[in-house]
Amino acid sequence: MHTGAKMEDCDRNDQKREVKKTEGCFEMTCSALTVDDVYEIAKLIGLEVEKLIDGYGKESATGLVPKIVKVLELLESFASRNHAHKSKEEELLKAFETLHVQKQKKTRCVKECEESSKNEIQRQEVQQEEVEKQRRKCEELQAQEREVMLKLKEVVDKQRDELRAKVQQIANVTKEVEAADMEADLREKQKEIERLTTQLEKANAAAGTASPCKTEVDLTDKLVIDLKDPNRPCFTKQEFREMLTERNELKANLFLVQEELSYYQREILNDERCPGFLLDAVRSAIKKQKTVIKAKMLGMPEDECSSDEEKGPLFERRAETETETDSTDSKPQESRIRNLFGFLTRSGSNHISRGPSENNAASSWEIIGNTDNTAETEP
């Protein structure tokens, strides 16, 4: 007895919970109403109609049931459309959020591109400044090299003139030394002649010869010099040796200057930063001056005298781019409202059916769920 009472209490509690759950559908707003809620409402209305029929007979609800069914069908269609619109709205919201995110990404990418462009421009400006500094430095170096070459040319010209003067002086000194040697020899020979003449006179006087005799003087291997000749030798051997020593020193200095000139010439010709036309001019001038000096020193015409340098270039020059589908367009789902109220609309039925056509233990007012709603579109 106690066990049966407890089971009845449990059933009552379950029924109360179901009633509370189903009555909650009437508290929802239109926008939050779903098809399942409409089915719950239809279930509650069917229970009330069943009670009315049980109390007053089927005729009391004959005119009311079709209207209720129509209203519930409209409510079902509204809930289905509302669900489709909500799904579409959610899709649109997702698409809007996606577009917003894409816009933010695009804006971020544009900002990053602008920043990278600014950085690249700044880097190029820095590189341009460095190139400009290097160009100015090269121009300064070229100007210094030009000054050095001009100074070197002046030094070469000056030393060339000095060498010419020294060569002329050496030639004059050599002539004077030769003349001095000849004059010294002539003086010695003249003294020897005078001595011999004096001896001869003394011998003739001692012999006492009465008749004059002609004395012949032996001038073999003797040099006769006219004392009145302005080109006669007038230097001693010591002076001549000193002049030869000075000449040798000048020749050594000339050799050193030529070596230094050749060294500077190689430095200039091997320097690629020097302009080509200036190097050509310097080379041709040096070659011409060497030819002139060589011709004068050798006593030859300038046309027959050639420079020892090889004809050719001064240096080798380097030769150097989503389709959307509306759920309302699909085939509308078959309504379950008429199935719920089928016991009222069936002809020839004298008893109230409390179950579906299938042999099922569940009540006909039980809502199975969303398993039969297969045509509903997914968001």
FIDOZA-761224 format. One record per residue (C-alpha): x, y, z. Coordinates in pm, whole numbers. Example, Ala and Ser with C-alpha at 12.3 -4.5 7.8 and 13.67 -1.06 7.14 Angstrom:
BEGIN
- px; py; pz
- 1230; -450; 780
- 1367; -106; 714
end
This chain:
BEGIN
- px; py; pz
- 0; 0; 0
- 274; 238; 95
- 465; 156; -222
- 163; 224; -444
- 106; 557; -271
- 465; 658; -328
- 443; 572; -697
- 125; 778; -732
- 300; 1071; -566
- 591; 1042; -808
- 355; 1036; -1107
- 176; 1343; -978
- 503; 1527; -933
- 612; 1440; -1286
- 282; 1558; -1424
- 314; 1884; -1233
- 662; 1938; -1374
- 540; 1869; -1727
- 248; 2108; -1680
- 480; 2379; -1554
- 715; 2317; -1845
- 437; 2328; -2104
- 267; 2631; -1945
- 597; 2813; -1981
- 540; 2827; -2358
- 261; 3083; -2308
- 505; 3316; -2135
- 741; 3342; -2437
- 747; 3632; -2677
- 669; 3602; -3046
- 1030; 3633; -3149
- 1143; 3356; -2912
- 865; 3110; -3007
- 978; 2791; -3183
- 797; 2508; -3362
- 843; 2282; -3060
- 679; 2545; -2844
- 382; 2553; -3086
- 357; 2177; -3055
- 355; 2208; -2675
- 79; 2470; -2700
- -119; 2241; -2932
- -73; 1959; -2682
- -212; 2170; -2399
- -504; 2290; -2611
- -575; 1931; -2715
- -587; 1822; -2352
- -831; 2101; -2274
- -1046; 2011; -2578
- -1039; 1648; -2468
- -1162; 1747; -2123
- -1435; 1958; -2285
- -1545; 1665; -2501
- -1538; 1429; -2204
- -1755; 1669; -2005
- -1999; 1801; -2267
- -1967; 1572; -2567
- -1806; 1594; -2904
- -2066; 1837; -3044
- -1949; 2108; -2804
- -1609; 2126; -2974
- -1699; 2047; -3333
- -1696; 2409; -3453
- -1406; 2514; -3234
- -1150; 2254; -3332
- -1101; 2357; -3701
- -1046; 2715; -3599
- -799; 2612; -3333
- -620; 2392; -3586
- -602; 2678; -3836
- -466; 2917; -3576
- -209; 2664; -3461
- -105; 2597; -3822
- -57; 2968; -3877
- 138; 2987; -3554
- 349; 2691; -3667
- 421; 2856; -4000
- 508; 3179; -3823
- 745; 2999; -3586
- 909; 2817; -3877
- 955; 3138; -4071
- 1076; 3314; -3761
- 1333; 3040; -3710
- 1444; 3070; -4074
- 1470; 3447; -4043
- 1668; 3409; -3724
- 1902; 3167; -3897
- 1942; 3405; -4186
- 1994; 3693; -3947
- 2261; 3495; -3765
- 2428; 3417; -4096
- 2416; 3783; -4191
- 2559; 3878; -3855
- 2837; 3624; -3900
- 2902; 3755; -4250
- 2905; 4110; -4116
- 3148; 4012; -3843
- 3362; 3834; -4102
- 3360; 4141; -4324
- 3440; 4358; -4026
- 3732; 4134; -3936
- 3849; 4135; -4297
- 3823; 4511; -4303
- 4028; 4535; -3988
- 4285; 4299; -4136
- 4292; 4500; -4456
- 4331; 4822; -4262
- 4609; 4663; -4061
- 4776; 4543; -4380
- 4748; 4891; -4532
- 4904; 5042; -4223
- 5182; 4785; -4228
- 5242; 4857; -4597
- 5254; 5230; -4529
- 5497; 5177; -4243
- 5714; 4950; -4456
- 5703; 5206; -4738
- 5807; 5480; -4499
- 6088; 5265; -4366
- 6200; 5185; -4719
- 6193; 5552; -4814
- 6394; 5640; -4506
- 6644; 5365; -4585
- 6677; 5486; -4942
- 6727; 5842; -4819
- 7003; 5723; -4589
- 7164; 5532; -4874
- 7137; 5837; -5097
- 7307; 6049; -4833
- 7586; 5793; -4804
- 7628; 5787; -5181
- 7639; 6166; -5186
- 7903; 6167; -4915
- 8110; 5914; -5107
- 8075; 6118; -5425
- 8191; 6432; -5248
- 8479; 6242; -5097
- 8577; 6111; -5441
- 8560; 6461; -5583
- 8783; 6588; -5304
- 9028; 6306; -5367
- 9028; 6380; -5739
- 9092; 6746; -5669
- 9379; 6654; -5440
- 9518; 6421; -5703
- 9499; 6696; -5962
- 9686; 6929; -5730
- 9948; 6661; -5667
- 9989; 6600; -6038
- 10019; 6970; -6109
- 10278; 7006; -5835
- 10458; 6702; -5970
- 10454; 6853; -6317
- 10596; 7175; -6182
- 10868; 6983; -6000
- 10946; 6783; -6313
- 10964; 7096; -6526
- 11184; 7266; -6273
- 11416; 6969; -6242
- 11426; 6937; -6620
- 11533; 7297; -6653
- 11791; 7248; -6381
- 11919; 6937; -6555
- 11948; 7123; -6880
- 12143; 7397; -6710
- 12365; 7145; -6536
- 12428; 6958; -6860
- 12521; 7280; -7032
- 12739; 7377; -6742
- 12906; 7037; -6747
- 12972; 7072; -7118
- 13125; 7412; -7068
- 13333; 7291; -6776
- 13449; 6993; -6978
- 13560; 7221; -7257
- 13734; 7446; -7011
- 13910; 7149; -6848
- 14028; 7025; -7182
- 14150; 7370; -7268
- 14326; 7397; -6933
- 14502; 7068; -6988
- 14614; 7176; -7328
- 14731; 7510; -7193
- 14926; 7342; -6918
- 15092; 7114; -7166
- 15174; 7408; -7388
- 15323; 7600; -7098
- 15543; 7310; -7006
- 15652; 7268; -7366
- 15711; 7640; -7400
- 15925; 7638; -7092
- 16114; 7339; -7231
- 16168; 7523; -7558
- 16289; 7830; -7376
- 16525; 7622; -7169
- 16661; 7445; -7470
- 16700; 7772; -7653
- 16891; 7918; -7364
- 17118; 7620; -7351
- 17174; 7640; -7722
- 17262; 8002; -7704
- 17501; 7938; -7426
- 17664; 7657; -7623
- 17701; 7873; -7929
- 17850; 8152; -7731
- 18097; 7923; -7569
- 18205; 7771; -7896
- 18274; 8111; -8033
- 18155; 8038; -8370
- 18178; 8335; -8595
- 17909; 8247; -8837
- 17551; 8229; -8727
- 17392; 7892; -8734
- 17038; 7795; -8760
- 16919; 7578; -8478
- 16640; 7336; -8546
- 16414; 7254; -8253
- 16270; 6901; -8224
- 15894; 6943; -8182
- 15808; 6573; -8203
- 15524; 6474; -7965
- 15492; 6841; -7867
- 15181; 7064; -7872
- 15209; 7420; -7985
- 14959; 7666; -7834
- 14899; 8021; -7928
- 14898; 8229; -7615
- 14677; 8484; -7779
- 14405; 8225; -7856
- 14096; 8292; -7633
- 13989; 7923; -7655
- 14314; 7787; -7520
- 14303; 7554; -7211
- 14298; 7741; -6883
- 14215; 7480; -6611
- 14440; 7254; -6409
- 14404; 6881; -6367
- 14269; 6919; -6013
- 13998; 7155; -6131
- 13917; 6918; -6415
- 13885; 6625; -6169
- 13652; 6830; -5948
- 13434; 6914; -6247
- 13420; 6548; -6351
- 13322; 6452; -5997
- 13046; 6714; -5999
- 12929; 6586; -6337
- 12907; 6230; -6203
- 12708; 6351; -5903
- 12468; 6537; -6131
- 12426; 6226; -6344
- 12347; 6023; -6031
- 12093; 6286; -5920
- 11943; 6280; -6267
- 11907; 5902; -6246
- 11737; 5927; -5905
- 11498; 6196; -6029
- 11410; 5983; -6331
- 11339; 5685; -6105
- 11119; 5900; -5879
- 10938; 6038; -6182
- 10877; 5686; -6313
- 10743; 5582; -5972
- 10496; 5873; -5955
- 10401; 5811; -6314
- 10315; 5448; -6237
- 10115; 5555; -5932
- 9916; 5802; -6140
- 9860; 5566; -6431
- 9752; 5276; -6207
- 9500; 5489; -6012
- 9157; 5425; -6167
- 8992; 5720; -5990
- 9186; 5968; -6200
- 9003; 6086; -6517
- 9122; 5924; -6836
- 9166; 6245; -7036
- 9389; 6393; -6765
- 9604; 6081; -6754
- 9636; 6088; -7133
- 9748; 6450; -7119
- 10004; 6383; -6845
- 10138; 6078; -7024
- 10172; 6256; -7357
- 10342; 6556; -7194
- 10590; 6334; -7009
- 10660; 6137; -7324
- 10719; 6454; -7525
- 10950; 6602; -7265
- 11148; 6279; -7244
- 11186; 6277; -7621
- 11309; 6638; -7624
- 11560; 6579; -7344
- 11687; 6261; -7501
- 11725; 6428; -7839
- 11920; 6717; -7692
- 12146; 6493; -7488
- 12220; 6269; -7786
- 12243; 6549; -8037
- 11977; 6396; -8259
- 11660; 6539; -8417
- 11340; 6492; -8222
- 11173; 6299; -8508
- 11438; 6029; -8500
- 11437; 5996; -8122
- 11147; 5792; -7971
- 11043; 5725; -7612
- 11105; 5388; -7449
- 10748; 5358; -7317
- 10512; 5116; -7481
- 10230; 5271; -7677
- 9893; 5163; -7552
- 9618; 5248; -7309
- 9707; 5393; -6971
- 9507; 5131; -6794
- 9238; 4877; -6877
- 8890; 5014; -6827
- 8626; 4800; -6689
- 8328; 4722; -6908
- 7987; 4717; -6714
- 6582; 4491; -6366
- 3023; 3218; -5058
- 2532; 3079; -5232
- 2267; 3111; -4976
- 1928; 2921; -4990
- 1607; 3051; -4825
- 1436; 2784; -4615
- 1096; 2932; -4699
- 1147; 2854; -5070
- 1174; 2483; -4997
- 872; 2256; -4977
- 674; 2339; -4657
- 681; 2078; -4387
- 367; 1870; -4331
- 184; 2002; -4028
- 142; 1779; -3724
- -152; 1981; -3585
- -412; 1784; -3784
- -262; 1462; -3660
- -310; 1580; -3304
- -675; 1669; -3368
- -744; 1374; -3601
- -978; 1199; -3357
- -1223; 1490; -3405
- -1202; 1513; -3784
- -1222; 1137; -3861
- -1566; 1016; -3979
- -1718; 698; -3838
- -1528; 722; -3514
- -1751; 692; -3206
- -1475; 673; -2956
- -1196; 916; -2876
- -865; 788; -2990
- -588; 827; -2742
- -302; 687; -2949
- -158; 712; -3295
- -218; 466; -3579
- 88; 269; -3481
- 62; 39; -3178
- 250; 265; -2945
- 239; 296; -2562
- 289; 670; -2571
- -3; 914; -2565
- -114; 1084; -2885
- -49; 1421; -2722
- 311; 1342; -2653
- 550; 1544; -2863
- 819; 1323; -3000
- 1060; 1603; -3065
- 1247; 1740; -3361
- 1319; 1400; -3514
- 1036; 1434; -3773
- 1132; 1788; -3871
- 1379; 1684; -4137
- 1301; 1956; -4387
- 1409; 2235; -4155
- 1716; 2412; -4281
- 2029; 2425; -4080
- 2187; 2768; -4010
end
